[in-house]
Structures are given as C-alpha cells and as structure tokens.
C-alpha cells in the first residue's frame, strides 16, 4: 500500500508516546553524523554530499522504473552545486530535469507545495 492510499491521507495521526523514543534515537544519531561530517573537512564534506545526492537521484528514479546513467547524474549535480570534479560527462535533458527537481525538493523543503 502506498501512503497516498491511506484512508485519512493526507491527515496523519500518531501517538506521541509511541514515536518519542525512536525519534530521540534518530535525532541523537543525526547529531553524531553531523559531528563526523564537520570533522572531515570541506572537500570531503562536498564529496559526501555529491555521493549522497547522486545515490538519492538514482534510487528515486529506480523506484519510478527509470534507470539513469550514474555519471550523467553525478556530473549534473556537481555542476549545479559548484563542485569541480574534473572532466564532466554531458547529461541529457531527462537527467537535468530530474536533478533540478531533486535539488529543488532538498533545498526548498520548508516552502509550501504549489500546484
């Protein structure tokens, strides 16, 4: 079942007492991860961000049945976030559109959705 198929979609209901423990655990691990990332230095941080975004785009596309070229995705992301990774492989229009959508979603997650 997909989340949008739930009876009360998109009105979510949950019990705070049931999620408080797991949420606290995740938040603690998130803080530790941020600390480790800060210790890496800027270049390694940027590379980690690039690898994570590349994996996110590829996996999200696979869920939709689309198989993208990993090097095209990596090149498109590197260009857009201003990271110099050497020789960049040209990305096709489809890859550029998906990368643009993913960056928009991750950079503007706090803005209201529009039609």
C-alpha positions as CSV (number, residue, x, y, z in Angstrom):
1,X,0.0,0.0,0.0
2,X,1.2,3.5,-0.8
3,X,1.0,6.3,1.7
4,X,-1.5,8.2,-0.6
5,X,-3.8,5.2,-0.4
6,X,-4.4,5.5,3.3
7,X,-7.9,6.3,4.4
8,X,-7.1,9.7,6.0
9,X,-4.5,10.8,3.5
10,X,-3.1,13.5,3.9
11,X,-4.3,13.9,7.5
12,X,-1.8,12.0,9.6
13,X,-2.5,10.7,13.2
14,X,0.1,9.3,15.5
15,X,0.7,8.7,19.2
16,X,3.5,10.9,20.5
17,X,4.3,8.3,23.2
18,X,5.0,5.6,20.6
19,X,7.3,7.8,18.4
20,X,9.2,9.8,21.1
21,X,11.8,7.1,21.8
22,X,12.6,6.2,18.2
23,X,12.6,9.9,17.3
24,X,15.0,10.8,20.1
25,X,17.3,7.9,19.0
26,X,17.3,9.1,15.4
27,X,18.0,12.7,16.4
28,X,20.9,11.6,18.5
29,X,22.4,9.6,15.7
30,X,21.8,12.6,13.3
31,X,23.8,14.8,15.7
32,X,26.7,12.3,15.7
33,X,26.7,12.1,11.9
34,X,26.8,15.9,11.6
35,X,29.7,16.0,14.0
36,X,31.6,13.4,12.0
37,X,30.9,15.3,8.8
38,X,32.2,18.5,10.3
39,X,35.5,16.7,11.2
40,X,36.1,15.6,7.6
41,X,37.0,19.0,6.2
42,X,35.3,20.9,3.4
43,X,36.5,18.8,0.4
44,X,35.4,15.5,1.9
45,X,32.1,17.1,3.0
46,X,31.4,18.2,-0.5
47,X,32.3,14.8,-1.9
48,X,30.0,13.1,0.6
49,X,27.2,15.5,-0.3
50,X,27.7,14.7,-4.0
51,X,27.7,10.9,-3.4
52,X,24.6,11.1,-1.3
53,X,22.7,13.3,-3.8
54,X,23.8,11.1,-6.6
55,X,22.5,8.0,-4.8
56,X,19.2,9.7,-3.9
57,X,18.6,10.7,-7.5
58,X,19.5,7.2,-8.9
59,X,17.4,5.3,-6.3
60,X,14.4,7.7,-6.6
61,X,14.4,7.2,-10.3
62,X,14.7,3.4,-10.0
63,X,11.6,3.4,-7.8
64,X,9.8,5.0,-10.8
65,X,11.2,2.4,-13.2
66,X,13.8,4.8,-14.7
67,X,17.4,3.7,-15.0
68,X,19.7,6.8,-15.2
69,X,23.4,7.0,-16.1
70,X,25.2,7.5,-12.8
71,X,28.0,9.6,-14.4
72,X,25.5,11.9,-16.0
73,X,23.7,12.4,-12.7
74,X,27.0,13.0,-10.8
75,X,28.2,15.5,-13.5
76,X,24.9,17.4,-13.4
77,X,24.8,17.6,-9.6
78,X,28.5,18.6,-9.5
79,X,27.9,21.5,-11.9
80,X,24.8,22.7,-10.1
81,X,26.4,22.7,-6.6
82,X,29.6,24.2,-7.9
83,X,31.9,21.3,-7.3
84,X,34.9,20.8,-9.6
85,X,35.2,17.0,-10.3
86,X,37.4,17.3,-13.4
87,X,36.1,16.1,-16.7
88,X,32.3,16.2,-16.6
89,X,30.1,13.9,-18.7
90,X,27.4,15.7,-20.5
91,X,23.9,15.0,-19.1
92,X,20.8,14.6,-21.2
93,X,17.7,16.6,-20.8
94,X,15.9,14.0,-18.8
95,X,18.8,13.7,-16.2
96,X,19.0,17.5,-15.9
97,X,15.3,17.7,-15.2
98,X,15.3,15.0,-12.5
99,X,18.4,16.6,-10.9
100,X,16.8,20.0,-10.9
101,X,13.7,18.6,-9.3
102,X,15.7,16.8,-6.6
103,X,17.7,19.8,-5.7
104,X,14.6,22.0,-5.6
105,X,13.0,19.5,-3.2
106,X,16.0,19.2,-0.9
107,X,16.8,23.0,-0.9
108,X,13.2,24.2,-0.6
109,X,11.6,21.5,1.6
110,X,10.3,24.2,4.0
111,X,8.3,26.0,1.4
112,X,4.6,25.3,0.9
113,X,3.7,23.0,-2.0
114,X,2.0,24.6,-5.0
115,X,0.1,23.1,-7.9
